[in-house]
Amino acid sequence: MDFELPPPPVVPEIRHPAFPPHVKIHEADTEVLLLVVAQDLTAVTHTWSVHNTRDDTHFPR
């Protein structure tokens, strides 16, 4: 009884990119970001009609 085994699978060839991947570095001014976040939050509070009143039963200090 002779068994014929199939050929082994071909090992894939690994191709490295010709150049290293580019790493993006984002620099941002935190003061400007803080201003933009504050403006966005203000817009959200106006859109959703959120008022700046606190009820001590819901917001303990």
Backbone atoms as SQL, in Angstrom:
CREATE TABLE atoms (id INTEGER PRIMARY KEY, chain TEXT, resi INTEGER, resn TEXT, atom TEXT, x REAL, y REAL, z REAL);
INSERT INTO atoms VALUES
  (1, 'A', 1, 'MET', 'N', 0.837, -1.187, 0.000),
  (2, 'A', 1, 'MET', 'CA', 0.000, 0.000, 0.000),
  (3, 'A', 1, 'MET', 'C', 0.881, 1.250, 0.000),
  (4, 'A', 2, 'ASP', 'N', 0.998, 1.867, -1.123),
  (5, 'A', 2, 'ASP', 'CA', 1.735, 3.127, -1.236),
  (6, 'A', 2, 'ASP', 'C', 0.744, 4.276, -1.303),
  (7, 'A', 3, 'PHE', 'N', 0.983, 5.257, -0.462),
  (8, 'A', 3, 'PHE', 'CA', 0.134, 6.452, -0.476),
  (9, 'A', 3, 'PHE', 'C', 0.911, 7.593, -1.105),
  (10, 'A', 4, 'GLU', 'N', 0.262, 8.322, -1.950),
  (11, 'A', 4, 'GLU', 'CA', 0.887, 9.522, -2.517),
  (12, 'A', 4, 'GLU', 'C', 0.303, 10.733, -1.820),
  (13, 'A', 5, 'LEU', 'N', 1.151, 11.422, -1.133),
  (14, 'A', 5, 'LEU', 'CA', 0.715, 12.623, -0.420),
  (15, 'A', 5, 'LEU', 'C', 0.753, 13.813, -1.362),
  (16, 'A', 6, 'PRO', 'N', -0.158, 14.772, -1.134),
  (17, 'A', 6, 'PRO', 'CA', -0.120, 15.977, -1.974),
  (18, 'A', 6, 'PRO', 'C', 1.127, 16.791, -1.646),
  (19, 'A', 7, 'PRO', 'N', 1.531, 17.674, -2.538),
  (20, 'A', 7, 'PRO', 'CA', 2.714, 18.487, -2.244),
  (21, 'A', 7, 'PRO', 'C', 2.432, 19.432, -1.068),
  (22, 'A', 8, 'PRO', 'N', 3.460, 19.798, -0.338),
  (23, 'A', 8, 'PRO', 'CA', 3.244, 20.719, 0.795),
  (24, 'A', 8, 'PRO', 'C', 2.803, 22.088, 0.271),
  (25, 'A', 9, 'PRO', 'N', 2.087, 22.841, 1.124),
  (26, 'A', 9, 'PRO', 'CA', 1.647, 24.174, 0.680),
  (27, 'A', 9, 'PRO', 'C', 2.843, 25.088, 0.447),
  (28, 'A', 10, 'VAL', 'N', 2.651, 26.004, -0.466),
  (29, 'A', 10, 'VAL', 'CA', 3.716, 26.944, -0.794),
  (30, 'A', 10, 'VAL', 'C', 3.764, 28.015, 0.287),
  (31, 'A', 11, 'VAL', 'N', 4.932, 28.287, 0.795),
  (32, 'A', 11, 'VAL', 'CA', 5.104, 29.320, 1.805),
  (33, 'A', 11, 'VAL', 'C', 5.025, 30.675, 1.108),
  (34, 'A', 12, 'PRO', 'N', 4.113, 31.557, 1.583),
  (35, 'A', 12, 'PRO', 'CA', 3.985, 32.856, 0.915),
  (36, 'A', 12, 'PRO', 'C', 5.262, 33.685, 1.064),
  (37, 'A', 13, 'GLU', 'N', 5.541, 34.426, 0.027),
  (38, 'A', 13, 'GLU', 'CA', 6.715, 35.289, 0.034),
  (39, 'A', 13, 'GLU', 'C', 6.339, 36.625, 0.669),
  (40, 'A', 14, 'ILE', 'N', 7.090, 37.015, 1.679),
  (41, 'A', 14, 'ILE', 'CA', 6.811, 38.265, 2.374),
  (42, 'A', 14, 'ILE', 'C', 7.574, 39.388, 1.688),
  (43, 'A', 15, 'ARG', 'N', 6.824, 40.383, 1.245),
  (44, 'A', 15, 'ARG', 'CA', 7.452, 41.532, 0.592),
  (45, 'A', 15, 'ARG', 'C', 7.345, 42.737, 1.515),
  (46, 'A', 16, 'HIS', 'N', 8.481, 43.274, 1.847),
  (47, 'A', 16, 'HIS', 'CA', 8.520, 44.455, 2.694),
  (48, 'A', 16, 'HIS', 'C', 8.375, 45.695, 1.824),
  (49, 'A', 17, 'PRO', 'N', 7.708, 46.742, 2.337),
  (50, 'A', 17, 'PRO', 'CA', 7.589, 47.961, 1.535),
  (51, 'A', 17, 'PRO', 'C', 8.963, 48.562, 1.238),
  (52, 'A', 18, 'ALA', 'N', 9.029, 49.275, 0.143),
  (53, 'A', 18, 'ALA', 'CA', 10.295, 49.875, -0.272),
  (54, 'A', 18, 'ALA', 'C', 10.713, 51.013, 0.645),
  (55, 'A', 19, 'PHE', 'N', 9.778, 51.551, 1.392),
  (56, 'A', 19, 'PHE', 'CA', 10.075, 52.662, 2.297),
  (57, 'A', 19, 'PHE', 'C', 9.352, 52.414, 3.612),
  (58, 'A', 20, 'PRO', 'N', 9.869, 52.959, 4.711),
  (59, 'A', 20, 'PRO', 'CA', 9.210, 52.754, 6.006),
  (60, 'A', 20, 'PRO', 'C', 7.862, 53.493, 6.051),
  (61, 'A', 21, 'PRO', 'N', 6.922, 53.010, 6.854),
  (62, 'A', 21, 'PRO', 'CA', 5.624, 53.690, 6.953),
  (63, 'A', 21, 'PRO', 'C', 5.772, 55.094, 7.535),
  (64, 'A', 22, 'HIS', 'N', 4.943, 55.983, 7.059),
  (65, 'A', 22, 'HIS', 'CA', 4.987, 57.369, 7.523),
  (66, 'A', 22, 'HIS', 'C', 4.158, 57.500, 8.799),
  (67, 'A', 23, 'VAL', 'N', 4.740, 58.049, 9.826),
  (68, 'A', 23, 'VAL', 'CA', 4.037, 58.269, 11.088),
  (69, 'A', 23, 'VAL', 'C', 3.667, 59.737, 11.155),
  (70, 'A', 24, 'LYS', 'N', 2.350, 59.999, 11.229),
  (71, 'A', 24, 'LYS', 'CA', 1.896, 61.386, 11.305),
  (72, 'A', 24, 'LYS', 'C', 1.972, 61.871, 12.750),
  (73, 'A', 25, 'ILE', 'N', 2.501, 63.039, 12.903),
  (74, 'A', 25, 'ILE', 'CA', 2.568, 63.659, 14.223),
  (75, 'A', 25, 'ILE', 'C', 1.703, 64.918, 14.160),
  (76, 'A', 26, 'HIS', 'N', 0.673, 64.907, 14.971),
  (77, 'A', 26, 'HIS', 'CA', -0.229, 66.054, 14.996),
  (78, 'A', 26, 'HIS', 'C', 0.108, 66.919, 16.206),
  (79, 'A', 27, 'GLU', 'N', 0.387, 68.142, 15.930),
  (80, 'A', 27, 'GLU', 'CA', 0.646, 69.078, 17.015),
  (81, 'A', 27, 'GLU', 'C', -0.521, 70.049, 17.080),
  (82, 'A', 28, 'ALA', 'N', -0.997, 70.289, 18.271),
  (83, 'A', 28, 'ALA', 'CA', -2.138, 71.179, 18.432),
  (84, 'A', 28, 'ALA', 'C', -1.905, 72.083, 19.633),
  (85, 'A', 29, 'ASP', 'N', -2.395, 73.290, 19.518),
  (86, 'A', 29, 'ASP', 'CA', -2.321, 74.243, 20.617),
  (87, 'A', 29, 'ASP', 'C', -3.468, 73.943, 21.573),
  (88, 'A', 30, 'THR', 'N', -3.146, 73.587, 22.801),
  (89, 'A', 30, 'THR', 'CA', -4.186, 73.206, 23.759),
  (90, 'A', 30, 'THR', 'C', -5.122, 74.364, 24.088),
  (91, 'A', 31, 'GLU', 'N', -4.626, 75.578, 24.052),
  (92, 'A', 31, 'GLU', 'CA', -5.486, 76.732, 24.324),
  (93, 'A', 31, 'GLU', 'C', -6.567, 76.867, 23.252),
  (94, 'A', 32, 'VAL', 'N', -6.186, 76.647, 22.006),
  (95, 'A', 32, 'VAL', 'CA', -7.156, 76.728, 20.903),
  (96, 'A', 32, 'VAL', 'C', -8.154, 75.585, 21.011),
  (97, 'A', 33, 'LEU', 'N', -7.659, 74.395, 21.329),
  (98, 'A', 33, 'LEU', 'CA', -8.561, 73.250, 21.481),
  (99, 'A', 33, 'LEU', 'C', -9.559, 73.479, 22.606),
  (100, 'A', 34, 'LEU', 'N', -9.110, 74.032, 23.707),
  (101, 'A', 34, 'LEU', 'CA', -9.992, 74.309, 24.827),
  (102, 'A', 34, 'LEU', 'C', -11.089, 75.283, 24.420),
  (103, 'A', 35, 'LEU', 'N', -10.741, 76.308, 23.656),
  (104, 'A', 35, 'LEU', 'CA', -11.721, 77.278, 23.187),
  (105, 'A', 35, 'LEU', 'C', -12.745, 76.604, 22.271),
  (106, 'A', 36, 'VAL', 'N', -12.283, 75.756, 21.368),
  (107, 'A', 36, 'VAL', 'CA', -13.194, 75.077, 20.439),
  (108, 'A', 36, 'VAL', 'C', -14.118, 74.132, 21.182),
  (109, 'A', 37, 'VAL', 'N', -13.596, 73.413, 22.160),
  (110, 'A', 37, 'VAL', 'CA', -14.432, 72.505, 22.950),
  (111, 'A', 37, 'VAL', 'C', -15.479, 73.298, 23.722),
  (112, 'A', 38, 'ALA', 'N', -15.101, 74.419, 24.295),
  (113, 'A', 38, 'ALA', 'CA', -16.056, 75.250, 25.028),
  (114, 'A', 38, 'ALA', 'C', -17.142, 75.766, 24.087),
  (115, 'A', 39, 'GLN', 'N', -16.766, 76.162, 22.882),
  (116, 'A', 39, 'GLN', 'CA', -17.763, 76.633, 21.910),
  (117, 'A', 39, 'GLN', 'C', -18.698, 75.498, 21.507),
  (118, 'A', 40, 'ASP', 'N', -18.162, 74.304, 21.305),
  (119, 'A', 40, 'ASP', 'CA', -18.992, 73.155, 20.948),
  (120, 'A', 40, 'ASP', 'C', -19.968, 72.814, 22.073),
  (121, 'A', 41, 'LEU', 'N', -19.492, 72.833, 23.303),
  (122, 'A', 41, 'LEU', 'CA', -20.378, 72.531, 24.432),
  (123, 'A', 41, 'LEU', 'C', -21.469, 73.585, 24.586),
  (124, 'A', 42, 'THR', 'N', -21.128, 74.829, 24.322),
  (125, 'A', 42, 'THR', 'CA', -22.131, 75.887, 24.368),
  (126, 'A', 42, 'THR', 'C', -23.192, 75.657, 23.302),
  (127, 'A', 43, 'ALA', 'N', -22.774, 75.286, 22.118),
  (128, 'A', 43, 'ALA', 'CA', -23.729, 75.008, 21.047),
  (129, 'A', 43, 'ALA', 'C', -24.634, 73.828, 21.406),
  (130, 'A', 44, 'VAL', 'N', -24.074, 72.811, 22.037),
  (131, 'A', 44, 'VAL', 'CA', -24.877, 71.652, 22.443),
  (132, 'A', 44, 'VAL', 'C', -25.899, 72.050, 23.501),
  (133, 'A', 45, 'THR', 'N', -25.491, 72.851, 24.478),
  (134, 'A', 45, 'THR', 'CA', -26.432, 73.252, 25.523),
  (135, 'A', 45, 'THR', 'C', -27.564, 74.094, 24.953),
  (136, 'A', 46, 'HIS', 'N', -27.271, 74.931, 23.972),
  (137, 'A', 46, 'HIS', 'CA', -28.336, 75.720, 23.343),
  (138, 'A', 46, 'HIS', 'C', -29.242, 74.825, 22.501),
  (139, 'A', 47, 'THR', 'N', -28.662, 73.880, 21.772),
  (140, 'A', 47, 'THR', 'CA', -29.446, 72.999, 20.915),
  (141, 'A', 47, 'THR', 'C', -30.387, 72.120, 21.729),
  (142, 'A', 48, 'TRP', 'N', -29.897, 71.587, 22.831),
  (143, 'A', 48, 'TRP', 'CA', -30.691, 70.680, 23.646),
  (144, 'A', 48, 'TRP', 'C', -31.445, 71.415, 24.756),
  (145, 'A', 49, 'SER', 'N', -31.382, 72.712, 24.768),
  (146, 'A', 49, 'SER', 'CA', -32.068, 73.533, 25.781),
  (147, 'A', 49, 'SER', 'C', -31.686, 73.099, 27.197),
  (148, 'A', 50, 'VAL', 'N', -30.423, 72.917, 27.409),
  (149, 'A', 50, 'VAL', 'CA', -29.919, 72.540, 28.725),
  (150, 'A', 50, 'VAL', 'C', -29.704, 73.834, 29.505),
  (151, 'A', 51, 'HIS', 'N', -30.252, 73.879, 30.691),
  (152, 'A', 51, 'HIS', 'CA', -30.128, 75.085, 31.507),
  (153, 'A', 51, 'HIS', 'C', -29.094, 74.856, 32.595),
  (154, 'A', 52, 'ASN', 'N', -28.550, 75.915, 33.093),
  (155, 'A', 52, 'ASN', 'CA', -27.492, 75.839, 34.092),
  (156, 'A', 52, 'ASN', 'C', -28.062, 75.908, 35.506),
  (157, 'A', 53, 'THR', 'N', -29.198, 75.317, 35.740),
  (158, 'A', 53, 'THR', 'CA', -29.768, 75.301, 37.084),
  (159, 'A', 53, 'THR', 'C', -29.495, 73.944, 37.701),
  (160, 'A', 54, 'ARG', 'N', -29.160, 73.960, 38.978),
  (161, 'A', 54, 'ARG', 'CA', -28.873, 72.711, 39.684),
  (162, 'A', 54, 'ARG', 'C', -29.890, 72.506, 40.794),
  (163, 'A', 55, 'ASP', 'N', -30.411, 71.316, 40.845),
  (164, 'A', 55, 'ASP', 'CA', -31.292, 70.923, 41.935),
  (165, 'A', 55, 'ASP', 'C', -30.467, 70.070, 42.891),
  (166, 'A', 56, 'ASP', 'N', -30.359, 70.468, 44.161),
  (167, 'A', 56, 'ASP', 'CA', -29.495, 69.772, 45.111),
  (168, 'A', 56, 'ASP', 'C', -29.896, 68.308, 45.315),
  (169, 'A', 57, 'THR', 'N', -31.144, 67.954, 44.984),
  (170, 'A', 57, 'THR', 'CA', -31.536, 66.552, 45.148),
  (171, 'A', 57, 'THR', 'C', -30.932, 65.690, 44.048),
  (172, 'A', 58, 'HIS', 'N', -30.649, 66.253, 42.875),
  (173, 'A', 58, 'HIS', 'CA', -30.087, 65.493, 41.783),
  (174, 'A', 58, 'HIS', 'C', -28.569, 65.646, 41.672),
  (175, 'A', 59, 'PHE', 'N', -28.058, 66.775, 42.092),
  (176, 'A', 59, 'PHE', 'CA', -26.634, 67.051, 42.015),
  (177, 'A', 59, 'PHE', 'C', -26.088, 67.399, 43.389),
  (178, 'A', 60, 'PRO', 'N', -25.780, 66.402, 44.218),
  (179, 'A', 60, 'PRO', 'CA', -25.237, 66.724, 45.554),
  (180, 'A', 60, 'PRO', 'C', -23.857, 67.367, 45.446),
  (181, 'A', 61, 'ARG', 'N', -23.571, 68.215, 46.369),
  (182, 'A', 61, 'ARG', 'CA', -22.263, 68.902, 46.383),
  (183, 'A', 61, 'ARG', 'C', -21.322, 68.277, 47.355);
